[in-house]
Amino acid sequence: MRLALYISLAALLGTCSAQPPVLDQVLDLGELRVVTRDSPTAYVDSPDGPSGPEYDLAKAFADYLGVDLVIDTVQSVSEVLPHLIEGNAHMAAAGLSTTPSRREYVSFGHAYDMVDMHLVYKLGTGKPRSLDEVLGRSIEVVAGTSHVDMLVSLKERYPELAWTENADVEVATLLAKVAAAEVDFTIADSTEFDIQRHFYPDLRVALDLRLGDPLAWAFPRESGHTLLEKADEFLIEYEREGLLAQVKDRYYGYTEKFDYVGTRNFIRHYESRLPRYRQMFEEAGAQWGVDWRLLAAIAYQESHWRAGAVSPTGVRGIMMLTEDTARYLGIDDRVDPRNSIFGGAQYYARQTERVADSVEEPDRTWMALAAYNVGFNHVKDARQIVEWQGGDPDTWVDISKALPLLAQREWYSRVPFGYARGWEPVLYVNNIRAYYNILQWLTANEEAEMREFDLPDDVAPQAADEPVATERT
């Protein structure tokens, strides 16, 4: 498959005629055509609009050039380079590793990220201590990737190494197969693995095959380097200004802390506890203009979806409303699940409204969540600290660094609302981001299964567990 792919690429190169510099083409057309792949680590088109780390970077680059962005998507990484070389795009932004074999056919720009290459297995199936213990077991990888190149190089030292290449899937599909024990191993970059392990908590890293693998945008070799040089200029400036770090935090920040037991429990509680409250979350979300899955994620962080939850400080109910908050919202019984869910939705919506208009999504959501947890005034104080430090108070990545400073006298003594356990809202937001992401995945799979099998959408709830003690300032 790999040899056939590059033979076809070479043939395409031989038929290419000379063209004007790519940058001139882009500026003349008034649009930047970018090929990417449909993947959470690259580009996703949802009802809320396009998103993804590659999309955000490509959109910012198009704005930098003063042109429109036109996205072309392919389903597999093996289709990216042929699409580019055929002249269907000006550049490829698809999380591509800069491998020697790819450099034979395209030019790569400035590396904007580094990933580790993992050999992944399922917990309980036997972790190999070396590649010798991998031999004879099944390995499946995505065709046309740097993962294939890695296996080819390893085969020189391990002649018995064998694997299967699949050109019709993405890494996420193969990780699901490993989780289902349908195949022993696959190879995944650290970004993809960090996302998918929240959905499949039994996945583990067997071996690190490569550390610090650079990712970069790809450009046609036969059209000059004008667009590549402009892209390098943009990425270096973007990184210097801290904007690249914001993109990484937006899509990968919540993956840094992984709780194996907590993730398994969350998925189990999705089936056993959530069904009895789901309709309430959906109705409250519709009334207050909030994604019901975000409300459910907040409730799980607060109470693990237990209506009788009580904290040592007297915070109660599924959304853990304080007496003052319940009084402010006009709620008499904050333990009643419906009252608590609708009250929590209303309170969160009000925090969102209080966030500065200059803050865009998803940072707006993360700041509203922090305000729900620690209080809006402390978030305001964190914004002041960011301004003093010369950062951008409209970004969550800078606010998340400033909030913990509210526990240090050097800082809390200088702001209007004083001391706060500022590390708590940062952990709070990261946890909710993880829960929300899992809920989006679970409900998407649920809808797909219902369309395919016409299954009922109700799940019989189990008996409620004992209340959990949680605390929110």
N, C-alpha and C positions, 0 to 999 in steps of 0.2 A: 504493500500500500504506500509506504513512504517513498520507495524508489519510483513507483508509477506517478506519484504526485509531482515529484521534482522533475521527472522527465517531461511531464505535461507543461510544467512551468517554463522549462527551458525552451520548449517548442513555442510557447506563447511569446517569450522574449525575442525569439528569432524573427517573429512576424511583426514586431512593433516598429513603427516608423517614427522618425524624429518629430518631437512636438515642442511647442513653446514651453518655457519654464513653467512649472506647475503654479508658482505663486502668481504669475501673470494670468494664467487661466482662471484661477480663483477670483482675483480682483476684477477681471473682465466680466466673468459670469455673475459676480455679486453673491456667490454662494460657495461654501466649503462642503464638499461631498466626502463623508467619512463612512467607511465600512467598519462595523463592529459586530459583536455576536450577542445573541439573546441570552444573557446570564446576569445573575445578581452582582457579579464582580465586574461587569462591563456596562450593560444597558438593559433596562426593563421599561416597557411601555404599559402603564397601568391606567385605570380610570382616572387617577389623579394626575396623569401626565407622565412624560418620560423622566427617567431618573437613572442613577447608576454612576459609579465613579468615572468611567470613561466618558459618559455623556456630559457630566458636569465639566470635565476638563476640556472636552472638544467644544462645548458651547462657549466656555470662557475664551478659548482660542479664536473661535469665529467672531466673537464680540471684539476681541483684540484686533482682528483684521478689519472689522467693520463690515462683515458680510453675514449672510444667513447661513445657518447650519442645516444641512440635509443629511439625514442618517439613512444608511442602507444596512439592513441587518441580515446576517446569515445564521443558520442554526448550529453550525459546528465550526470549531477553530480551524479545521482542515479546509474550509471554504474561504477563509479570509484572504489569504495571499493570492489565490487564483482570481478572486473578485477584484483585488487591487491591481494585479498585473494586466488583467484584461482591459483596464482603463475605465472601470465602472466607478472608481473613487479616486480622490486625490491623495488620501492617506488612510491608514488603518489604525484604529485605536481599539484594541481588543484584548489588552492584557497579554501581549506577546513577549515571550522571552527572546533575548537577542542571541540566538544560537548560531554557531558557525554555518550550519547547513542553510539556515534562512538568509544569512548574509550573502550567500551566493546569488540571491535573486532580488533582494530588496535592500534598501539602506535604512538603518535605524538611527533615530535621533537620541537626544539626551535621555538617560535613564531617569524616570520619575518615581520609581519605586523598586524595592527589593523584596523578593519572596523566597521562602524556603521550600524545597521540594521534598514532600513526605511520601514514604511508602506507608499506606494505611491498611489496618486490619481491624477485625471486630474483637472486642474484649471477650475472652473465654475461648477463643479458637487457637490459642497458642502464639505468643509473641516471639518472633524470631530474634535471636541475639546477633545474627550476622546473615549475610546474603547466602551463605551455605545452607542455612535452614529454610531459605525461601525456595530453593530448587525443588522441583517436583510438585509444587503447589500452584494453584491457578492464579494468574495475574491478567487483568484486563485493563487496558488504557485507551484513551481517546486517540484516534489516528491523527497523524499530521501535527503532533504536539512536540514540545521539548521533552516530554516524558518518554516518547518513543526514542528520541535521540539518546536519552540517558540509558535506556535499556540496551540499545545497540552498543554503546560504549562499554557497558558492564559485561556484555556477552563476550567481549574479547578476553576478559579474565575468568568468566564463568560460562564456558561453552554450553553447558547443559541448561542455562537459563532460557525459558520459553515464556511467551505471553501471547495474548490475543489483542488485536487492534480493532476498535469499533469506530467507524466514521459517522455513525448516525446518532450519537449521543453526546451529552456534555458530562463533565466530571461529576456533577451532582447526581446524575443517574447512576453512575458507577459506584459512587459512595453509598447510594441506597442499596445497590446490589450487594456490596460488602456487608452493610448493616443487616441485610436479610440472609446472609451466609450463602448467597448464590455464587459468589466468587471469593477467593481467599484474600486477594490484595488488589488495590489500585494505587495509582499515583495521583497526588493532588498538591497544588500549590497551597501554601499556608493560608492565604486569604480565603480561598474556596473552602478549605478544611475548617477554618475557624467559624465560618458561617454555618456549614452543614452539620457540624457536631452538635449544634443546639437542637437540630431536628432528630439526629441519630446519636444519642449520648453514649452508645456503646462503641462508637468509632474511636480508634486510638492510633497514634503514630508508632509504627513498627520501627522504622529506621529513617533518619534524615539522609537523603541521597545527595542533596546539595544545599548549601546555605548561601544566602545573599545572591539569588539569581536575579539579574536586572531585567526590568520590564521597560519597554519603550514603544513609541509610535513607529510605524513602518511607512516608507515612501517608495514610489517607483524609482528604480536606479537610472532609467534611461531618460528622465526628464529634468535633470539637473537637481541641484540641492537648495534652490532658493526657498522653497516652502519649508524644507527641513531646517534650514538655518533660522528662519523666522520662528518656527515652532520651538527650537532650542532657546532662542532669545526669550520667548514667552514663558516657557516652563521654568527657566532659571529665575526670571523675575517673579513668577507666581510663587515659587518655593521661597524666595527671599522675603516676600511679603507675608508669609505664613498662610497663604490661601491653600496651598497644596495640603498642608496639615489639616486644614478644616475639612477638605474633601475626604481625607482618610478617616478622620474622626466621625464624619457623618455616616459613613457606611461600615466602618469596622470598629469604631470606638467601643461599642457595647460587647464586642466579642473578646475583649482582653481578659475579662473575668468569666471563667467557665466553672460552673458548679455541676458536676456530674449527677450527684444525688438529687439536687434541686431541680435539674432539668427533667430527669425521669419522673419525679413527683409531679411536676407541672403538667406533663403530658398525661399522666394518670388522672390528675384532678380535672383536666379538660374533659375527660369522659365521665367522671363520677360526680363532680360537684357543679361544674359550670351549667349543665343543662337546666337545672331548676331556676337559674337566674338569667339565663341568656336572653329571653324575651324582654326582661326588664332592661337589660343593658341596651338592647336594640332600640327599644322605645325611648329610653332616656337619650341615647345618642342622636336619634332622629329629632327629638324635641330641641336639643341644645346644640345641634350641628357639630357633633363630635363622633368620630369613628367608634362604634360600640366596642370594637376590639381593644382600642386604647383604654376605654373606661374599664373593661374587664382586666386589662393588664395592671392598671392602677389598683383595682380591687384585690387582685392576687398579691401584689406587693404589700398591700395594707393588711389583709386578713386571710390570705390563702382561700378566698371565697367561702368564708365562714361568717354567717350573719351574727352569731353570738360572740364574736371575738371581742376581747377586752384587753387594753394595755394597762401596765402598772400606773399610768398617769390618768386613767379614766377615759381614754379615747375608746369609742365603742362603734360596733357595727361593721358591716362588710366594707364600707369605704372609710372607716375609722375617723368619723367626724368628731371634733371636740364639741363641748357644750356651747362655747362661744360661736363656733361656726354654725352649729345647728340653729342656735337662736338667731344669728344673722340671716340664715336662709329661711327662717320661719318654720322649722321642723320641730314637731313636738316629740316624736318617737324616733330617735336616731338609730335604734336597734332594728326597727322594722326594715326588712331588706329593700322594699320598694322606695320607702322614704330615703334611705341611705344612698341608694344608687342614683335616684333622681337628684338628691341634694348634692352628691359628689359631682355629678355631671354639671349641674348649675355652677358649683363652686369652681370647677376646673375651667369652664367656659369664661367665667369672670376673670380668672387669672390670665387667660389667653388675651382677653380684651385689654388688660392692663399692660401687657408687654408693648414696648415701643413699636410704633408703626414701621420703623426702619429695619426691624428684625424680620428676616424672611424664614420660610419653612426650609428644613425641619427644625432649625434652631429655635424658632418661636415656640414650637411644641415642647422642646427640652427645657426652655426657660420657664414656661408655664407649669411644667411638672415640678421643677425645682421650687417654684413659688407655692405650689400646692403643699409641698412638704415642709419647707423651712419658713415660708412667709414671703410675700412679695417685697417687703421693705428690705429684707436681707439680700434679695437678688439685686435690688437697686444699689445697695451698698457695694455689692460685688462689681457692678457696672462702674461705680466710681473708682474702685481700686484698679480696674482694667484701664480706665482712662489715665489714671496717674502713672501707670506702668507703660503707657504708650501703645497699648493693645487695641483691639477692636471690640467694644462692648456689645456689638450686635451679633457676635459669634459665640456659640456655646463652648467651643474649644477654649476660648480665653476666659469665659465666665467660670467654667469648670475648674480652671486653675486658680481663680481668685477666690471662689467660695471657701475653700479650706483655710484661707488666710484670716477669715473672720474669727477663727479660734486663737489667733495670735495677738497678744496685747499690742504689738507694734502697729497692727492694722485696725483691729476693732475699736481701739481707742480714738481713731481718727474719723470714723464714720458715724452717721447720725443714730443708727439703730443698734450699734454695739455688737456684743459677743453673740456668736452662733456656732453650733457644731457643724461648720460648713462642709466637712467631708461627707456628712450624711446625705444631703441632697444630691451630691455627685454620684454616690453609690446607688441611691434611690432611682435616679434617672437612668443609669446604666442598666439596672435590673429591669426596669419597666421597658426599656428599649428591647432588651432580649426577649421578655415575655411577649411583647407586641409583635416582634418579628416572628416568633414561633406561632402565635395565633394567626397571623396572616397566612403563614404556610399551611397550618392545619386546616383552616377554613377553605383555602383554595383547593387543597386536596379533597376535602369533604365535598365541595361543590362538584368537582370533577367526577368523583365516585358516584354521586347521586345522579349526574347526567348519564353516566355509563350504565349504572345498575338500577336506577330508579329506586334507591333505598329511601326509607322514611328518614326524616331529619330529626326525629326525637330520640333521645337516649335515656333509658331508665336510670334515674339517679340512685346512688347508694345512700346509706344512712350517713347523716352528718357526723363529722369528727368533733372532738372536743375543741372548744375555742382556743385560738392561739393568742399569745400575748405579744403584741407589737407596740412600737412607740413611734409617734410622729410629732415633731416639734411644730 
